[in-house]
Amino acid sequence: MNIRPPLTFDVIKPDVKHYIRFNPETGFPIGCSTEAKGHCVEISEELAVQIKKGFKNLMDYRVKLVDNKYVVQTKNAVQNVNHLQTNCDVIENRTVYEIKTNQHDACVRLVLDMKEKLWKVTVDDALKTNLIQQVNSDHTHKFFVTDNDNSAVLDYTFDLNIQELLKDEITTIKHTGSKIPRLFCRKVYNYSYEVVK
């Protein structure tokens, strides 16, 4: 008579990833979950458990764009900063900053063609690759166009949908002014502004 061997059961643990959802304009975390939805960045299981159990506070972290990739950093992290004297014509603001020409970083590039009166917007391949993985929903960014001599006077604004830009690879927007303007926006990604005459 055959005796059946005892049953054994293996515990199969599913591979679960954890994410911090965040506001891309401020870098403030909104929540922690296992669902990649909206603007989110992957975190370790250890950090996710510590946040969920209350050992660590979600508000002690910020999400920043470093080398074309979003990373989670502690709010009070010590950073090595070289203090350089800046020109007094550079506008510093917590929520809005002036876009200048940027040849060093992978950027969303805004080129103003004065002959055609069009903004031509493209995104560099290195940044595009990371954004395709991170931008899961339509996200619109507002740009502020001002007079070149007086940035306190708003000329007009325009919106840029990042999801559409990633899909179409180039977006054109009509320029309604007659002079070369200054351009401002919130610091969400790296941007570059150039003028073609």
N, C-alpha and C positions, 0 to 999 in steps of 0.2 A: 504494500500500500504506500502510495506516494504522499509525503507530507509537504503541504504548501509552505514555502518560506514566509517569514513574517513580512508584512507590507512596510515599506519605507517611503516616506514623503520628503521631497526636497522643497525647501522654501525658495521660491522664485521671487526675488526682489526686483520690481520694475526699475528701469533707469529713469529717474525723475530729475529734471533740471529746474533750478530755482531762478527767479528773475526779480529785479527791482524795477517797478514802473516809475517813470519820472517825468517831470515837466521839462521839455527840452529848452525852454527859454530861460529858466532859472536854475536848472540842475537839481531842484528839490525833489526828493523821493515822494511818491504818492502812495505806494503800497508794495507788498512783497507777496508773490504767488508762484505757482508752478505753471502758469499760463503765459506764453509770450504774446502779449497783446498791446498794441500801441507802441509808444516809445519805451523800450525796456532794455536792460542789460543783464546778462547772466551773472549769477553770484555762486559762491560755493555753498554746498549743503550745510556745512558747519555754520556759516554766517546766517543763513536763512533760519536755521533752528534757533540760534541765539536771539535773533530778532523776534521770532514768533513766541519764544518763551519769556521774552522781556529782559534777557540778560544784556542785550544791546538795544539802543534806541535808534529807530530808523532816521530820526531827525539829526543824528550825529554824522550822517553821511551826505555826500554830494556826488552827483554824476557829472564828469567833465569830459570834454573832447580832447584827447591826447593822442597825437600821431594818427589822426583820422579815425580814431576808435573811441567809443565811450568806455570810460572806466569809473569804478566806484572808489571814492577816496573818503577818508574820514575828514570831517569838517575842520578839525583842529590839527590836521597834519602839518608838520613843519616842512616848509618848502625852501629850497636854496634859491634865492632871487638875487640877481645882480641889479643893484640900484643904479640906473642910468638917468641922466638928466634928459628930460623930454622937451620937445619944442612946445612953446606956449600956444601954437595954433592947433595942436591936437586936442580934440574934444574928448574929455573923459566923462562917462556917465555910467551909472550902474546898470541901466536897462537898455540904453541905446548907444551905439558907437559908430564912428565914421568909417566907411569902407574905403580903403586905399588899395593901390596896386600891391599884389602879393605874388611874388614869383618863387617863394621858398616852400610853401605848403600846398598840399592838394586842396583845391578850393571849389566852391560854386563861383563861376566866373561870370561877371556881368560886364558886357562890352556895349558901350553906347556908340552907335553909328550915327553921327550928326548929319550925314548926307541923306540917309534913309529915314531919320528920326525914329529909330528903333533901338530898344534894348534887346540884345541877343544874350540869352542866358544858357550856359552849359555847365557841366560838372566834370571835374577831372576823374579819370578812370579809377585811381586809388581810393578816392573818397566815395565814388559811385558804388564800388564793390562793397564797402562797409555799410553804406546807407541802404542798399537793397536788402541786406540782412537785418537791419535795425528798424527801418521805417515800414511798419505794417499797415498803416492807415493814412488817409489823406491828412496832410498837415500843411497849413498855409502860413507863410511868413510874410509880414508886412514890411515894405521898404518905404523910406521917407526921402523925397527929393526936395532939396532946398536951393535957394539962390546961392551962387558961388561966393558972393561977397557978404551975405548975411544969412547964416544958418538958422537964425531965430524965425525966419519967415518961411513957412512951409509952402512949396509950390504945388505939389501933389503927392499922392501915395499910390503904390501899386502892390498887388498881392502875387505871390509866387507859390504855386502848389508843388511841393517837393516830389510827391508821388508821380505827378504828371511829368515833371522834368526827368525823373529817372526812367520813365517809360518812353518818352519821346526823344530824349537825349538833347534836344534844343527847344527853347521856348522864346518866342518873340513878344515884346510888349511895346506899345506905342509910347514914344516920348512926346509929351505935349508942349514942352518948353522950347524956347528959341536959343537959349544960351546953354553953355556947359554947366551942369549943376554939381552940387555935392550930394553924396548918397549916404544914408544912414539906415541902420537896422538893429534888431536885437542880436546879440552874439549867441547864435545857436550852432552854426557851423563856421568854418573858415571861408571867407569871401574875398574876392578880388574885383576891383573896379578899374576899367580902362576906357578911354575915349578914342574913337577913330574919327578923323575929320575928313 
